[in-house]
Amino acid sequence: MKILFWIGVVVLVLGLASLVVPIRRTENEGIKAGPISMEVQTKHDEKVSPIVSAAMILTGAGLMVAGKQKP
């Protein structure tokens, strides 16, 4: 059951990090007409929804508690 505890720790840490660290996304959009091409690159920093982060934190805590229980 120790493995369940450590999986819970990892999920909990990822849930806490998702509240703070943004995810960077880059999009390329462009048009091409004959020999001429034009491209625009946009960058977005998005955060994970707080509901998803809360679910990850609660799941991690639950796995930690379940992993600490003795059979």
C-alpha positions, 0 to 999 in steps of 0.5 A: 500500500506504500505505492498508493501513498506515493501516487497520492503525493505526486497527484497532490503536488501536481494539483498544487502546481497546477494552481500556480504554473501556467501552461504555455501554448503556441499557435501558428496561423498563416496564409499562402498566396502563390510565392508569398506567405504570411504567418503569425505566431501567437503565444498563450499562457493558460492555467488549469481550471481551479475545479480540476486543481481542487479535484486533483488535490482532494484525490491526492489527499484521499490516496495518501490517506488510503495508502497509510491505512494498515490492512 
